[in-house]
Amino acid sequence: MAYRYLGHSGLKISEITYGNWLTHGSQVENDIATQCVRAALDAGITTFDTADVYANGAAETVLGDALKGERRESLEIFTKVYFPVGPKGPNDTGLSRKHIREGIDASLRRLGTDYVDLYQAHRYDVETPLEETIAAFGDVVRQGKALYIGVSEWTADQLRAGQELARQNGFSIISNQPQYSALWRVIEDQVIPTSKELGISQIVWSPIAQGVLTGKYLPGQPLPDGSRATDDKGGDKMIERYLDDQTLTRVQQLKPIADDLGITMAQLAVAWVLANDNIAAALVGASRPEQIAENVKASEVTLDADVLAKIDDALGDSVERDAGKTGSPEARLV
């Protein structure tokens, strides 16, 4: 396992980071979730990412239980705040001072820890003054409840404004958590150049495009039983954009590239993400422990310029590059 600095900070994280969205507390039984976390630790993963909204808090609880007994100083635990949680009352969402203060305390209780290494704004809150949000995050840091602050799916302009206010408040935003894969490159034109300027790294989610880049979805064929595309708890909605025959045909053209390198298509997809020097980590999840060992091998793979060019040629116009599709909401989600 290789480790990378997170933004312009002294914090190192494992470049393969374990994320438990859509698994812990929902799709996967708790004993299997614990086995997956143990497999991640055995593979050298030290960084674990969750959020209060995942399974309405249950994912944090499962992760905290799975990490009990581990040396806290040897782990980097990340969580997030923004989306509606609890009974979903009028103040149970967003990035107000009230919700951030209550959110961090609830997350720490569920995770069973005194602090998180990174506390992230899960989206941008257009209904709360940015000054209020940043000041509240500053309080969280000064209280020792989070060591660092990050965001998720913020636009380049939002990152710039947030970083300016953060520095005025005595801290820095060190990370952004966007969607990014060989098929979804909307952050490349604006978010990544701005992040480099501001000292912000990306921790990217869905590096294998919800499983599409594994090659298991075949054009013109039925969806595999038990796959993300057949999950009616939310996974099917996330993956449906990739399931047209044109995209799936393009993805199959990656198989000979992976075969030539002696790696799986999933490893190729994760290695492609890690080839970008602004990416600190690729988030991977798992519904089975053996998936962890396979994905971690991508940390050992270096793709040269010729391979990267072949991947671009194979995927062609199936790649989404529209910067306007950065996932920042236009209204607070309730």
LUMTI-488523 format. One line per field, with one value per residue (C-alpha): residue number from 1; residue in one letter; x, y, z. Coordinates in pm, 1 decimal. Example, Ala and Ser with C-alpha at 12.3 -4.5 7.8 and 13.67 -1.06 7.14 Angstrom:
i <- [1;2]
aa <- [A;S]
px <- [1230.0;1367.0]
py <- [-450.0;-106.0]
pz <- [780.0;714.0]
//
This chain:
i <- [1;2;3;4;5;6;7;8;9;10;11;12;13;14;15;16;17;18;19;20;21;22;23;24;25;26;27;28;29;30;31;32;33;34;35;36;37;38;39;40;41;42;43;44;45;46;47;48;49;50;51;52;53;54;55;56;57;58;59;60;61;62;63;64;65;66;67;68;69;70;71;72;73;74;75;76;77;78;79;80;81;82;83;84;85;86;87;88;89;90;91;92;93;94;95;96;97;98;99;100;101;102;103;104;105;106;107;108;109;110;111;112;113;114;115;116;117;118;119;120;121;122;123;124;125;126;127;128;129;130;131;132;133;134;135;136;137;138;139;140;141;142;143;144;145;146;147;148;149;150;151;152;153;154;155;156;157;158;159;160;161;162;163;164;165;166;167;168;169;170;171;172;173;174;175;176;177;178;179;180;181;182;183;184;185;186;187;188;189;190;191;192;193;194;195;196;197;198;199;200;201;202;203;204;205;206;207;208;209;210;211;212;213;214;215;216;217;218;219;220;221;222;223;224;225;226;227;228;229;230;231;232;233;234;235;236;237;238;239;240;241;242;243;244;245;246;247;248;249;250;251;252;253;254;255;256;257;258;259;260;261;262;263;264;265;266;267;268;269;270;271;272;273;274;275;276;277;278;279;280;281;282;283;284;285;286;287;288;289;290;291;292;293;294;295;296;297;298;299;300;301;302;303;304;305;306;307;308;309;310;311;312;313;314;315;316;317;318;319;320;321;322;323;324;325;326;327;328;329;330;331;332;333;334]
aa <- [M;A;Y;R;Y;L;G;H;S;G;L;K;I;S;E;I;T;Y;G;N;W;L;T;H;G;S;Q;V;E;N;D;I;A;T;Q;C;V;R;A;A;L;D;A;G;I;T;T;F;D;T;A;D;V;Y;A;N;G;A;A;E;T;V;L;G;D;A;L;K;G;E;R;R;E;S;L;E;I;F;T;K;V;Y;F;P;V;G;P;K;G;P;N;D;T;G;L;S;R;K;H;I;R;E;G;I;D;A;S;L;R;R;L;G;T;D;Y;V;D;L;Y;Q;A;H;R;Y;D;V;E;T;P;L;E;E;T;I;A;A;F;G;D;V;V;R;Q;G;K;A;L;Y;I;G;V;S;E;W;T;A;D;Q;L;R;A;G;Q;E;L;A;R;Q;N;G;F;S;I;I;S;N;Q;P;Q;Y;S;A;L;W;R;V;I;E;D;Q;V;I;P;T;S;K;E;L;G;I;S;Q;I;V;W;S;P;I;A;Q;G;V;L;T;G;K;Y;L;P;G;Q;P;L;P;D;G;S;R;A;T;D;D;K;G;G;D;K;M;I;E;R;Y;L;D;D;Q;T;L;T;R;V;Q;Q;L;K;P;I;A;D;D;L;G;I;T;M;A;Q;L;A;V;A;W;V;L;A;N;D;N;I;A;A;A;L;V;G;A;S;R;P;E;Q;I;A;E;N;V;K;A;S;E;V;T;L;D;A;D;V;L;A;K;I;D;D;A;L;G;D;S;V;E;R;D;A;G;K;T;G;S;P;E;A;R;L;V]
px <- [0.0;123.1;34.0;-15.5;-34.7;-384.7;-379.8;-126.9;-107.8;113.9;-156.0;-84.0;-364.8;-373.2;-421.9;-683.4;-937.9;-1224.1;-1569.7;-1893.3;-2159.5;-2440.2;-2303.2;-2273.9;-2607.0;-2802.9;-2688.0;-2442.8;-2500.9;-2296.4;-2075.0;-1981.9;-1918.1;-1681.7;-1501.7;-1458.8;-1308.4;-1071.5;-969.6;-901.4;-678.1;-494.7;-434.1;-269.4;-564.4;-554.5;-812.1;-1186.9;-1456.5;-1823.1;-2102.3;-2384.5;-2645.3;-2532.9;-2813.4;-2921.3;-2629.0;-2608.8;-2302.7;-2105.2;-2207.1;-2105.2;-1770.8;-1701.8;-1779.5;-1560.3;-1262.6;-1287.8;-962.5;-749.1;-485.6;-666.4;-345.1;-286.4;-618.1;-758.4;-1136.0;-1339.7;-1706.8;-1939.6;-2230.4;-2502.6;-2774.1;-3097.1;-3052.7;-3251.8;-3621.5;-3535.6;-3673.8;-3613.0;-3267.4;-3161.4;-2997.0;-2758.8;-2447.1;-2585.3;-2387.2;-2660.5;-2651.6;-2271.7;-2237.4;-2502.7;-2380.9;-2021.7;-2127.6;-2367.7;-2107.4;-1845.8;-2090.1;-2175.3;-1812.8;-1699.9;-1411.9;-1314.2;-1227.6;-1232.0;-929.1;-1132.6;-1478.9;-1633.9;-1914.3;-2102.5;-2235.9;-2248.3;-2538.1;-2686.2;-2925.2;-2663.1;-2416.3;-2074.8;-1928.9;-2147.5;-2052.0;-1679.2;-1688.1;-1869.3;-1608.9;-1339.0;-1505.4;-1505.0;-1130.4;-1052.7;-1257.1;-1040.9;-1338.0;-1187.8;-824.9;-889.0;-1175.8;-1277.1;-1571.3;-1747.3;-1867.2;-1792.1;-1739.9;-1419.6;-1577.1;-1711.3;-1369.2;-1204.2;-1452.0;-1446.3;-1067.9;-1037.0;-1276.5;-1117.4;-776.2;-926.7;-1061.8;-724.0;-750.2;-751.6;-976.2;-748.0;-972.4;-1265.6;-1457.2;-1601.4;-1711.7;-1429.3;-1353.6;-1234.2;-1599.4;-1680.1;-1421.7;-1624.6;-1371.3;-1077.1;-1131.9;-1205.0;-1205.4;-864.0;-670.0;-831.2;-763.4;-395.6;-373.6;-546.1;-362.3;-662.3;-651.1;-929.6;-1058.0;-1265.1;-1570.3;-1695.2;-1356.2;-1495.9;-1818.5;-2045.7;-1896.5;-1939.0;-1562.3;-1519.4;-1665.3;-1932.6;-2218.2;-2234.4;-2411.4;-2738.7;-2726.2;-2943.9;-2813.7;-2619.7;-2820.0;-2718.4;-2531.0;-2546.6;-2772.7;-3039.9;-3027.8;-3351.4;-3207.6;-3041.6;-2759.1;-2960.5;-3025.6;-2656.9;-2549.0;-2823.1;-2648.4;-2375.5;-2591.4;-2654.7;-2511.9;-2276.7;-2101.7;-2091.3;-1941.4;-1674.7;-1594.4;-1539.1;-1258.6;-1064.1;-1034.6;-743.5;-560.9;-599.1;-506.7;-184.2;-90.2;-185.9;-443.5;-821.2;-1041.9;-1126.5;-757.1;-708.9;-990.6;-852.1;-496.5;-624.9;-769.1;-448.3;-243.1;-373.8;-135.8;-416.1;-587.1;-489.6;-705.6;-959.4;-1255.9;-1346.2;-1624.7;-1691.1;-1975.2;-1729.4;-1385.8;-1210.1;-1301.3;-1071.3;-759.8;-830.4;-879.4;-574.0;-348.7;-416.7;-184.2;103.6;14.1;168.3;14.4;240.0;133.2;72.8;-168.6;-353.9;-391.1;-529.1;-787.2;-895.6;-927.9;-1127.1;-1381.0;-1408.9;-1722.5;-1870.9;-1668.5;-1861.5;-1655.1;-1916.3;-1791.5;-2148.9;-2231.2;-2025.6;-2265.2;-2331.4;-2708.2;-2891.5;-3115.8;-3075.8;-3176.2;-3449.3]
py <- [0.0;347.0;657.1;1013.1;1351.9;1495.0;1843.1;2092.4;1921.4;1677.2;1408.8;1090.6;856.1;521.2;582.0;307.2;424.3;211.3;366.6;218.9;401.5;171.3;-122.9;-101.1;-85.3;-141.6;-386.2;-594.8;-779.2;-646.3;-953.5;-935.3;-561.7;-631.7;-895.6;-640.2;-386.5;-651.3;-739.6;-372.4;-347.8;-665.4;-516.9;-206.2;31.8;275.3;527.7;475.3;705.3;719.0;974.5;1037.7;997.7;648.3;419.7;712.7;670.3;291.4;289.5;496.6;261.7;-48.3;105.8;213.4;-135.0;-297.0;-77.3;-135.7;-257.5;-98.9;156.2;485.8;667.9;419.1;501.0;792.0;807.5;1040.5;1130.7;1392.5;1622.1;1785.2;1546.3;1493.3;1261.1;1146.4;1234.5;1482.5;1790.9;2143.1;2166.7;1806.5;1896.6;2148.9;2322.3;2557.9;2607.0;2412.8;2112.7;2098.4;2113.9;1849.0;1643.6;1608.1;1507.7;1243.6;1106.7;1075.3;884.1;641.6;594.5;547.0;792.7;1127.4;1282.8;1226.4;1294.3;1461.9;1618.7;1695.0;1912.2;1645.7;1907.1;2286.2;2444.6;2732.3;2822.7;2888.2;3178.4;3036.0;3249.4;3064.2;2723.0;2792.3;2946.4;2638.3;2407.7;2621.9;2566.4;2189.6;2198.1;2418.4;2188.9;1896.8;1704.8;1703.5;1746.9;1858.8;1987.8;1877.4;1912.6;1701.3;1786.2;2158.2;2361.0;2548.2;2880.1;2730.2;2585.4;2921.8;3112.8;2846.8;2830.3;3207.4;3210.6;2903.1;3065.6;3374.1;3140.6;2981.1;2653.2;2523.0;2302.8;2016.8;1788.1;1757.2;1432.7;1423.0;1147.2;1061.0;772.1;705.3;749.2;1053.7;1331.8;1645.7;1774.1;1786.4;2124.9;2345.4;2167.5;2002.0;2309.4;2523.7;2257.3;2241.4;2617.8;2608.4;2310.4;2075.3;1704.8;1488.0;1177.0;1031.6;811.6;563.0;506.1;195.6;375.2;179.3;-144.8;-77.8;-56.5;-410.8;-525.9;-744.3;-559.6;-676.5;-498.9;-663.6;-903.2;-924.1;-747.4;-985.1;-1108.2;-939.7;-659.7;-288.1;-239.7;-462.2;-302.1;-117.8;57.9;326.7;156.2;105.5;478.9;563.0;317.9;352.3;635.9;392.4;100.9;192.6;-50.9;206.7;271.0;-96.2;-181.0;83.7;-50.8;-400.4;-254.9;-200.2;-574.1;-639.6;-340.7;-489.6;-835.9;-704.1;-561.0;-878.6;-702.4;-700.6;-434.0;-310.6;-269.9;-85.0;155.1;232.3;266.4;510.9;733.7;719.8;826.4;1181.9;1361.0;1562.0;1242.4;1151.9;840.8;629.8;522.0;156.4;-33.6;-402.1;-643.8;-934.4;-937.0;-1079.2;-767.6;-564.6;-767.9;-735.9;-359.4;-294.4;-443.4;-130.8;52.1;-142.3;-49.2;240.3;328.3;488.4;749.3;492.5;294.5;609.7;701.8;355.7;393.4;730.2;581.0;284.2;492.6;766.7;978.5;773.2;987.4;1263.4;1583.6;1857.4;2069.6;2183.7;1836.7;1875.2;1746.4;2065.4;2107.1;2423.1;2401.5;2245.4;1881.0;1797.2]
pz <- [0.0;-86.7;113.4;-6.8;159.5;180.7;34.7;164.3;503.3;687.0;695.9;501.3;399.1;222.1;-149.9;-146.0;112.2;239.0;201.1;336.9;138.1;14.9;210.4;588.4;764.4;442.9;174.8;379.3;706.1;997.7;1030.3;660.9;695.2;982.8;776.0;497.0;738.8;876.0;520.1;451.5;758.1;658.6;312.3;457.8;432.9;724.0;600.9;640.5;505.9;603.2;654.1;897.4;622.5;519.8;641.6;862.1;1099.4;1097.8;871.0;1121.8;1402.5;1206.1;1111.8;1469.7;1598.8;1333.0;1427.4;1802.8;1948.9;1677.2;1775.3;1709.1;1617.5;1335.6;1166.8;969.3;1015.8;796.8;808.9;660.4;740.9;528.9;417.1;616.0;914.4;1215.5;1201.3;922.2;1091.1;954.4;1115.2;1057.1;727.7;572.5;702.5;964.8;1284.7;1466.9;1234.6;1219.0;1598.7;1656.2;1361.9;1480.0;1830.1;1697.4;1455.1;1728.0;1947.9;1668.3;1565.5;1925.8;1898.7;2049.5;1714.1;1340.8;1127.9;853.7;879.3;541.2;411.0;216.5;-27.7;-53.8;137.4;-65.6;216.7;485.9;462.1;380.0;659.4;913.0;778.2;777.3;1125.5;1256.3;1103.8;1264.0;1601.9;1541.7;1475.8;1776.2;1999.5;1884.4;1744.6;1392.6;1293.8;936.3;724.3;375.0;140.0;-120.5;-471.1;-441.5;-758.3;-829.8;-726.7;-403.9;-321.7;-377.7;-159.9;111.9;127.0;160.1;456.2;611.4;615.1;775.0;1043.8;1111.6;920.2;563.8;355.1;252.8;50.3;-186.1;-241.2;-594.0;-824.0;-1063.9;-1296.7;-1648.9;-1752.6;-1533.9;-1564.4;-1489.9;-1233.6;-1472.7;-1639.5;-1337.4;-1000.2;-1027.5;-1149.0;-877.1;-614.5;-706.2;-668.8;-328.4;-179.5;-194.4;-284.5;-421.7;-244.5;-524.4;-507.1;-764.4;-931.9;-1104.9;-1205.4;-971.5;-1101.0;-1472.4;-1527.6;-1395.1;-1726.7;-1566.0;-1739.8;-2099.5;-2386.7;-2480.8;-2186.1;-1869.9;-1560.1;-1331.5;-1032.6;-707.0;-882.7;-803.3;-1104.7;-950.4;-604.6;-532.2;-223.7;-433.3;-616.0;-932.6;-967.6;-945.2;-1212.4;-1471.9;-1658.8;-1767.5;-1879.7;-2242.5;-2495.3;-2646.9;-2315.8;-2223.7;-2562.6;-2511.2;-2165.6;-2305.7;-2517.3;-2192.7;-2131.2;-2370.3;-2217.4;-1869.5;-1996.7;-2149.9;-1810.2;-1626.3;-1410.4;-1378.9;-1530.3;-1178.7;-1099.0;-1427.1;-1336.9;-991.6;-1123.0;-1386.4;-1112.2;-908.0;-1209.9;-1154.9;-918.0;-754.8;-639.0;-283.1;-264.6;-445.9;-234.2;-268.4;-99.6;-74.8;-17.7;13.9;184.2;-121.7;-322.0;-97.5;-177.8;-549.9;-544.1;-326.1;-593.3;-800.1;-562.2;-719.6;-1079.6;-1271.8;-1607.7;-1865.8;-2120.0;-2394.3;-2176.0;-2072.9;-2439.8;-2521.3;-2244.0;-2385.3;-2732.5;-2604.6;-2411.7;-2674.6;-2655.4;-2369.5;-2128.2;-1946.6;-1919.1;-1864.0;-1571.4;-1513.7;-1382.6;-1066.8;-801.0;-603.1;-539.0;-635.8;-327.9;15.3;11.2;260.9]
//
